[in-house]
Amino acid sequence: MKTSRSPHRILISLLAFVGMFFSIGTLVPSAAADNLIENFPVGPSPYGMAFDGANIWVANFTGDSVTKLRASDGVILDTIPVGTFPASTAFDGENVWVSIYNDDELAKIRASDDTVLGTFPVGEGPENLVFDGANIWVANHWSNSVTKLRASDGARLQDVVVGEGPTGIAFDGTNIWVTNSKSDTVTKLRARDGAPRGTFNVGREPVDVIFDGAKIWVANYKGSSVTLLRAVDGSLLSEFPTDMQPTAFAFDGSQMWLTHLGLDLITKHRGRDGFLLQTLPAQDGPQDVLFDGTSIWVSNTYAATLSKITHEP
């Protein structure tokens, strides 16, 4: 068992999870009248999410399963058993990949019929995943590495050493970016061959990273800040304070959404400079966040729900 030395976000969930369930379609007050927030129950300790074009897939960390919900109305379509402590998900155009934190492997699920096609060994403590158009990359928290697998057949192509405690991972169209939560750095790797392109200092305990088309955004969990880097060369553009415990990002094309795990908040920031536009309430333990092209989804770890935030004109 790795739970005694798990990364902070997973450890917090295991210690604080309360297993509360809410009814489908429950509406909660919004901080702004132009947002509709709906909450949908899923499995225990929902963590990383992926969108397949029609459905939301979420890893239920302490439920050892993945829940598939229809994005249009939040109806649960299936719950698929996987290994011990699934942490994150990614969609490759046909299949959903799931990092199995305690089993040091990835599971591959065919999205069309929910069949588990196989499991594939990676490094120790796999967390976040990203698809680069041909390959799946995963951050191995305890191996201080990332693993690259060919999406078509799961062949293990490469293991690349990065900094200490890699957690978040992103693709900018050419390069892979990895947050090293215990080194307070971000590593940039060339996707075609894993060659290092630089390591850049950021804030305290960076846990998530995202590309907005020009900039790299880094959530510094213990630093309560966001670092912005220029994607082409990693140079520092700015660093600004946020509410405590910034945890995960989603970009909607113009604005950046950010969860704050310990405060039960979601903040919305202007994409060009990070200026705070809005603060919204969240359910207990907002963890991951994604944009499905219409709505923002948030996984609420301690509430065992997903929240759907839709702009109401």
Secondary structure, DSSP 4 states (H G I P E B T S, - for coil): --GGG--HHHHHHHHH-------TTEE---SSTTEEEEEEE-SSSEEEEEE-SSEEEEEEGGGTEEEEEETTT--EEEEEE-SSSEEEEEE-SSEEEEEETTTTEEEEEETTTTEEEEEEE-SSSEEEEEE-SSEEEEEETTTTEEEEEETTT--EEEEEE-SSSEEEEEE-SSEEEEEETTTTEEEEEETTT--EEEEEE-SSSEEEEEE-SSEEEEEETTTTEEEEEETTT--EEEEEE-SS-EEEEEE-SSEEEEEETTTTEEEEEETTT--EEEEEE--SSEEEEEE-SS-EEEEETTTTEEEEEEE--
